[in-house]
Every structure is written in C-alpha cells, then in structure tokens.
Amino acid sequence: MLWTIFVVLLVLWLIGFVTFHAIGAYIHILLVLAVAVLLIQLLTGRRSAL
C-alpha cells in the first residue's frame, strides 16, 4: 500500500514538474512527505523473512 502511494505521488510529481510548474510545488511537498513516511516505515517496521 505504501509503495503504491509512493509510486502514484512520484508519477504525479513528474507530471506536475514537467507540465504544470505551479502545482508541481504542492506535489513535490507530498512526495517529500511520502519519502519521509517510507523511511520511517522501513526503519521502524517489522522486517519480513525472505
């Protein structure tokens, strides 16, 4: 679920950065938040065995 949100925000950020520079800043902020949540999840979450 977290990876899906991360990928969607990454795609939206790239679209906004290339086409809509005005809303690209907002999407960039959301992307930074998604990366922060991803890092917190990786550092504090349980690791699954392979």
Backbone atoms as SQL, in Angstrom:
CREATE TABLE atoms (id INTEGER PRIMARY KEY, chain TEXT, resi INTEGER, resn TEXT, atom TEXT, x REAL, y REAL, z REAL);
INSERT INTO atoms VALUES
  (1, 'A', 1, 'MET', 'N', 0.827, -1.196, 0.000),
  (2, 'A', 1, 'MET', 'CA', 0.000, 0.000, 0.000),
  (3, 'A', 1, 'MET', 'C', 0.868, 1.255, 0.000),
  (4, 'A', 2, 'LEU', 'N', 1.891, 1.239, 0.864),
  (5, 'A', 2, 'LEU', 'CA', 2.773, 2.401, 0.945),
  (6, 'A', 2, 'LEU', 'C', 3.549, 2.587, -0.358),
  (7, 'A', 3, 'TRP', 'N', 3.972, 1.482, -0.954),
  (8, 'A', 3, 'TRP', 'CA', 4.699, 1.585, -2.224),
  (9, 'A', 3, 'TRP', 'C', 3.793, 2.117, -3.328),
  (10, 'A', 4, 'THR', 'N', 2.526, 1.746, -3.303),
  (11, 'A', 4, 'THR', 'CA', 1.578, 2.236, -4.307),
  (12, 'A', 4, 'THR', 'C', 1.413, 3.752, -4.195),
  (13, 'A', 5, 'ILE', 'N', 1.256, 4.237, -2.969),
  (14, 'A', 5, 'ILE', 'CA', 1.137, 5.676, -2.754),
  (15, 'A', 5, 'ILE', 'C', 2.406, 6.383, -3.206),
  (16, 'A', 6, 'PHE', 'N', 3.556, 5.799, -2.890),
  (17, 'A', 6, 'PHE', 'CA', 4.831, 6.375, -3.286),
  (18, 'A', 6, 'PHE', 'C', 4.946, 6.486, -4.804),
  (19, 'A', 7, 'VAL', 'N', 4.582, 5.434, -5.514),
  (20, 'A', 7, 'VAL', 'CA', 4.686, 5.432, -6.978),
  (21, 'A', 7, 'VAL', 'C', 3.705, 6.431, -7.588),
  (22, 'A', 8, 'VAL', 'N', 2.475, 6.477, -7.059),
  (23, 'A', 8, 'VAL', 'CA', 1.483, 7.415, -7.584),
  (24, 'A', 8, 'VAL', 'C', 1.950, 8.849, -7.384),
  (25, 'A', 9, 'LEU', 'N', 2.469, 9.162, -6.198),
  (26, 'A', 9, 'LEU', 'CA', 2.952, 10.516, -5.947),
  (27, 'A', 9, 'LEU', 'C', 4.166, 10.850, -6.809),
  (28, 'A', 10, 'LEU', 'N', 5.020, 9.868, -7.041),
  (29, 'A', 10, 'LEU', 'CA', 6.179, 10.093, -7.900),
  (30, 'A', 10, 'LEU', 'C', 5.739, 10.420, -9.320),
  (31, 'A', 11, 'VAL', 'N', 4.773, 9.681, -9.842),
  (32, 'A', 11, 'VAL', 'CA', 4.281, 9.931, -11.199),
  (33, 'A', 11, 'VAL', 'C', 3.594, 11.295, -11.276),
  (34, 'A', 12, 'LEU', 'N', 2.766, 11.606, -10.279),
  (35, 'A', 12, 'LEU', 'CA', 2.103, 12.910, -10.267),
  (36, 'A', 12, 'LEU', 'C', 3.107, 14.050, -10.158),
  (37, 'A', 13, 'TRP', 'N', 4.159, 13.844, -9.370),
  (38, 'A', 13, 'TRP', 'CA', 5.186, 14.870, -9.235),
  (39, 'A', 13, 'TRP', 'C', 5.899, 15.092, -10.564),
  (40, 'A', 14, 'LEU', 'N', 6.233, 14.010, -11.256),
  (41, 'A', 14, 'LEU', 'CA', 6.904, 14.143, -12.549),
  (42, 'A', 14, 'LEU', 'C', 6.011, 14.850, -13.564),
  (43, 'A', 15, 'ILE', 'N', 4.725, 14.500, -13.586),
  (44, 'A', 15, 'ILE', 'CA', 3.792, 15.164, -14.500),
  (45, 'A', 15, 'ILE', 'C', 3.678, 16.642, -14.148),
  (46, 'A', 16, 'GLY', 'N', 3.529, 16.936, -12.862),
  (47, 'A', 16, 'GLY', 'CA', 3.419, 18.329, -12.432),
  (48, 'A', 16, 'GLY', 'C', 4.684, 19.117, -12.680),
  (49, 'A', 17, 'PHE', 'N', 5.834, 18.484, -12.499),
  (50, 'A', 17, 'PHE', 'CA', 7.107, 19.175, -12.704),
  (51, 'A', 17, 'PHE', 'C', 7.314, 19.511, -14.174),
  (52, 'A', 18, 'VAL', 'N', 6.880, 18.609, -15.051),
  (53, 'A', 18, 'VAL', 'CA', 7.091, 18.808, -16.484),
  (54, 'A', 18, 'VAL', 'C', 6.029, 19.731, -17.089),
  (55, 'A', 19, 'THR', 'N', 4.764, 19.542, -16.708),
  (56, 'A', 19, 'THR', 'CA', 3.694, 20.264, -17.388),
  (57, 'A', 19, 'THR', 'C', 3.137, 21.444, -16.598),
  (58, 'A', 20, 'PHE', 'N', 2.849, 21.239, -15.336),
  (59, 'A', 20, 'PHE', 'CA', 2.209, 22.281, -14.533),
  (60, 'A', 20, 'PHE', 'C', 3.162, 22.705, -13.427),
  (61, 'A', 21, 'HIS', 'N', 3.996, 23.682, -13.723),
  (62, 'A', 21, 'HIS', 'CA', 5.020, 24.095, -12.772),
  (63, 'A', 21, 'HIS', 'C', 4.406, 24.686, -11.508),
  (64, 'A', 22, 'ALA', 'N', 3.242, 25.295, -11.606),
  (65, 'A', 22, 'ALA', 'CA', 2.614, 25.937, -10.448),
  (66, 'A', 22, 'ALA', 'C', 2.183, 24.913, -9.401),
  (67, 'A', 23, 'ILE', 'N', 1.561, 23.797, -9.834),
  (68, 'A', 23, 'ILE', 'CA', 1.134, 22.802, -8.852),
  (69, 'A', 23, 'ILE', 'C', 2.228, 21.775, -8.574),
  (70, 'A', 24, 'GLY', 'N', 3.306, 21.865, -9.290),
  (71, 'A', 24, 'GLY', 'CA', 4.418, 20.952, -9.063),
  (72, 'A', 24, 'GLY', 'C', 5.000, 21.090, -7.666),
  (73, 'A', 25, 'ALA', 'N', 4.960, 22.297, -7.110),
  (74, 'A', 25, 'ALA', 'CA', 5.491, 22.513, -5.769),
  (75, 'A', 25, 'ALA', 'C', 4.667, 21.750, -4.733),
  (76, 'A', 26, 'TYR', 'N', 3.354, 21.763, -4.874),
  (77, 'A', 26, 'TYR', 'CA', 2.498, 21.047, -3.934),
  (78, 'A', 26, 'TYR', 'C', 2.717, 19.539, -4.035),
  (79, 'A', 27, 'ILE', 'N', 2.837, 19.054, -5.251),
  (80, 'A', 27, 'ILE', 'CA', 3.072, 17.631, -5.443),
  (81, 'A', 27, 'ILE', 'C', 4.460, 17.267, -4.913),
  (82, 'A', 28, 'HIS', 'N', 5.419, 18.166, -5.048),
  (83, 'A', 28, 'HIS', 'CA', 6.751, 17.924, -4.527),
  (84, 'A', 28, 'HIS', 'C', 6.714, 17.799, -3.003),
  (85, 'A', 29, 'ILE', 'N', 5.933, 18.635, -2.349),
  (86, 'A', 29, 'ILE', 'CA', 5.792, 18.545, -0.900),
  (87, 'A', 29, 'ILE', 'C', 5.176, 17.204, -0.508),
  (88, 'A', 30, 'LEU', 'N', 4.157, 16.767, -1.244),
  (89, 'A', 30, 'LEU', 'CA', 3.554, 15.464, -0.979),
  (90, 'A', 30, 'LEU', 'C', 4.548, 14.333, -1.200),
  (91, 'A', 31, 'LEU', 'N', 5.388, 14.458, -2.206),
  (92, 'A', 31, 'LEU', 'CA', 6.403, 13.442, -2.470),
  (93, 'A', 31, 'LEU', 'C', 7.406, 13.375, -1.332),
  (94, 'A', 32, 'VAL', 'N', 7.826, 14.517, -0.825),
  (95, 'A', 32, 'VAL', 'CA', 8.762, 14.543, 0.294),
  (96, 'A', 32, 'VAL', 'C', 8.128, 13.891, 1.521),
  (97, 'A', 33, 'LEU', 'N', 6.850, 14.171, 1.761),
  (98, 'A', 33, 'LEU', 'CA', 6.150, 13.528, 2.874),
  (99, 'A', 33, 'LEU', 'C', 6.068, 12.015, 2.677),
  (100, 'A', 34, 'ALA', 'N', 5.820, 11.577, 1.452),
  (101, 'A', 34, 'ALA', 'CA', 5.739, 10.144, 1.175),
  (102, 'A', 34, 'ALA', 'C', 7.085, 9.468, 1.400),
  (103, 'A', 35, 'VAL', 'N', 8.173, 10.121, 1.010),
  (104, 'A', 35, 'VAL', 'CA', 9.506, 9.561, 1.232),
  (105, 'A', 35, 'VAL', 'C', 9.798, 9.491, 2.732),
  (106, 'A', 36, 'ALA', 'N', 9.398, 10.519, 3.479),
  (107, 'A', 36, 'ALA', 'CA', 9.604, 10.514, 4.927),
  (108, 'A', 36, 'ALA', 'C', 8.850, 9.357, 5.577),
  (109, 'A', 37, 'VAL', 'N', 7.599, 9.153, 5.165),
  (110, 'A', 37, 'VAL', 'CA', 6.813, 8.048, 5.709),
  (111, 'A', 37, 'VAL', 'C', 7.430, 6.712, 5.322),
  (112, 'A', 38, 'LEU', 'N', 7.918, 6.606, 4.104),
  (113, 'A', 38, 'LEU', 'CA', 8.561, 5.383, 3.648),
  (114, 'A', 38, 'LEU', 'C', 9.797, 5.073, 4.486),
  (115, 'A', 39, 'LEU', 'N', 10.620, 6.075, 4.753),
  (116, 'A', 39, 'LEU', 'CA', 11.817, 5.865, 5.564),
  (117, 'A', 39, 'LEU', 'C', 11.462, 5.475, 6.994),
  (118, 'A', 40, 'ILE', 'N', 10.457, 6.116, 7.558),
  (119, 'A', 40, 'ILE', 'CA', 10.025, 5.761, 8.912),
  (120, 'A', 40, 'ILE', 'C', 9.512, 4.330, 8.944),
  (121, 'A', 41, 'GLN', 'N', 8.756, 3.951, 7.917),
  (122, 'A', 41, 'GLN', 'CA', 8.224, 2.592, 7.840),
  (123, 'A', 41, 'GLN', 'C', 9.356, 1.580, 7.723),
  (124, 'A', 42, 'LEU', 'N', 10.369, 1.882, 6.939),
  (125, 'A', 42, 'LEU', 'CA', 11.483, 0.952, 6.769),
  (126, 'A', 42, 'LEU', 'C', 12.327, 0.854, 8.035),
  (127, 'A', 43, 'LEU', 'N', 12.491, 1.942, 8.753),
  (128, 'A', 43, 'LEU', 'CA', 13.330, 1.931, 9.940),
  (129, 'A', 43, 'LEU', 'C', 12.630, 1.353, 11.159),
  (130, 'A', 44, 'THR', 'N', 11.332, 1.535, 11.291),
  (131, 'A', 44, 'THR', 'CA', 10.630, 1.098, 12.497),
  (132, 'A', 44, 'THR', 'C', 9.757, -0.125, 12.271),
  (133, 'A', 45, 'GLY', 'N', 9.473, -0.451, 11.027),
  (134, 'A', 45, 'GLY', 'CA', 8.573, -1.571, 10.745),
  (135, 'A', 45, 'GLY', 'C', 9.267, -2.912, 10.936),
  (136, 'A', 46, 'ARG', 'N', 8.419, -3.940, 11.055),
  (137, 'A', 46, 'ARG', 'CA', 8.969, -5.296, 11.158),
  (138, 'A', 46, 'ARG', 'C', 9.469, -5.730, 9.788),
  (139, 'A', 47, 'ARG', 'N', 10.561, -6.430, 9.788),
  (140, 'A', 47, 'ARG', 'CA', 11.115, -6.926, 8.528),
  (141, 'A', 47, 'ARG', 'C', 10.589, -8.338, 8.275),
  (142, 'A', 48, 'SER', 'N', 10.157, -8.584, 7.054),
  (143, 'A', 48, 'SER', 'CA', 9.653, -9.905, 6.722),
  (144, 'A', 48, 'SER', 'C', 10.799, -10.798, 6.267),
  (145, 'A', 49, 'ALA', 'N', 10.700, -12.072, 6.579),
  (146, 'A', 49, 'ALA', 'CA', 11.729, -13.024, 6.182),
  (147, 'A', 49, 'ALA', 'C', 11.537, -13.401, 4.724),
  (148, 'A', 50, 'LEU', 'N', 12.641, -13.546, 4.013),
  (149, 'A', 50, 'LEU', 'CA', 12.566, -13.921, 2.594),
  (150, 'A', 50, 'LEU', 'C', 12.549, -15.414, 2.428);
